[in-house]
Amino acid sequence: MTEPTLEPSEATESVPAEDAPPNDDVSPPEAPTSRYRDLPPVTERDLAARARGLSSAYIDGGDDPDLAETRRKEAVYRRLLIAMIVAIVGLGLIVTIVGFFVPGVG
């Protein structure tokens, strides 16, 4: 059995816009999406977490080979941070007090 063939004029024949029925439920075509596009890159931590049966990449602990040295460095930075906070707040307080007692400034 042979399939009916369409002539080029029949295949491209269209209905005029005035005579065409309204088609309100047609949405614009969406761009094709890939299910892999939104996945984060796989890292060594991700693979280790999956090997342990965890659902996320959180692994308790860290990769620091010399934890004691790192804590000494962090202690220096912590002291520096506290000193900067005290200096900023203290200087603001000193400038305010001086502004109250020096005539013609405040």
C-alpha positions as CSV (number, residue, x, y, z in Angstrom):
1,M,0.0,0.0,0.0
2,T,1.3,3.4,-0.8
3,E,0.9,6.5,1.3
4,P,-0.8,9.5,-0.3
5,T,1.6,12.2,-1.4
6,L,0.9,15.9,-1.0
7,E,1.6,18.4,-3.7
8,P,3.8,21.3,-2.5
9,S,0.9,23.7,-2.8
10,E,-1.2,21.5,-0.5
11,A,1.5,21.0,2.1
12,T,2.1,24.7,2.6
13,E,-1.5,25.8,2.3
14,S,-2.6,27.9,5.3
15,V,-5.8,29.3,6.6
16,P,-6.1,33.1,6.6
17,A,-5.8,34.7,10.1
18,E,-9.4,36.0,10.1
19,D,-10.9,32.6,9.4
20,A,-8.6,30.6,11.8
21,P,-10.1,29.6,15.1
22,P,-8.6,31.2,18.2
23,N,-6.1,29.1,19.9
24,D,-5.6,30.6,23.4
25,D,-4.1,27.6,25.1
26,V,-0.9,27.5,23.0
27,S,2.1,28.6,24.9
28,P,5.3,29.8,23.3
29,P,7.9,27.1,22.7
30,E,10.3,26.7,25.6
31,A,14.1,26.4,25.1
32,P,15.3,22.9,25.5
33,T,16.8,22.3,29.0
34,S,19.4,19.9,30.1
35,R,18.9,18.1,33.4
36,Y,22.7,18.3,33.9
37,R,23.0,22.1,33.4
38,D,22.2,23.1,37.0
39,L,24.3,20.5,38.8
40,P,27.3,21.7,40.7
41,P,30.7,20.5,39.7
42,V,31.8,17.3,41.3
43,T,34.7,17.8,43.7
44,E,36.8,15.5,45.8
45,R,34.7,16.4,48.9
46,D,31.5,15.5,47.0
47,L,32.9,12.1,46.0
48,A,34.1,11.4,49.5
49,A,30.7,12.3,51.0
50,R,28.9,10.0,48.5
51,A,31.3,7.2,49.4
52,R,30.3,7.6,53.0
53,G,26.6,7.5,52.1
54,L,26.0,11.2,52.8
55,S,23.5,13.1,50.6
56,S,25.5,16.4,50.7
57,A,29.2,17.3,50.5
58,Y,29.5,18.1,54.2
59,I,32.3,16.2,55.8
60,D,33.1,16.6,59.5
61,G,36.6,17.9,60.1
62,G,39.0,19.4,57.7
63,D,42.0,18.9,55.5
64,D,44.4,21.0,57.5
65,P,47.7,19.0,57.9
66,D,49.0,21.3,60.7
67,L,46.1,22.3,62.8
68,A,48.2,23.7,65.7
69,E,50.1,26.1,63.5
70,T,46.8,27.3,61.9
71,R,45.3,28.0,65.3
72,R,48.3,30.0,66.3
73,K,48.0,32.1,63.2
74,E,44.3,32.6,63.8
75,A,44.9,33.7,67.4
76,V,47.1,36.5,66.1
77,Y,44.4,37.6,63.6
78,R,41.7,37.4,66.4
79,R,43.8,39.6,68.6
80,L,44.3,42.1,65.8
81,L,40.6,42.1,65.1
82,I,39.7,42.8,68.7
83,A,42.4,45.6,68.8
84,M,40.9,47.3,65.7
85,I,37.4,47.2,67.2
86,V,38.6,48.7,70.5
87,A,40.6,51.4,68.6
88,I,37.7,52.4,66.4
89,V,35.1,52.5,69.3
90,G,37.6,54.1,71.6
91,L,38.7,56.8,69.2
92,G,35.1,57.7,68.5
93,L,34.4,58.0,72.2
94,I,37.5,60.1,72.8
95,V,36.7,62.5,69.9
96,T,33.1,62.8,71.3
97,I,34.3,63.6,74.8
98,V,36.9,66.1,73.5
99,G,34.2,67.7,71.4
100,F,32.1,68.4,74.5
101,F,34.8,70.0,76.5
102,V,36.7,72.1,73.9
103,P,34.9,75.4,73.5
104,G,34.0,76.5,70.0
105,V,34.2,73.0,68.5
106,G,30.8,71.6,69.3
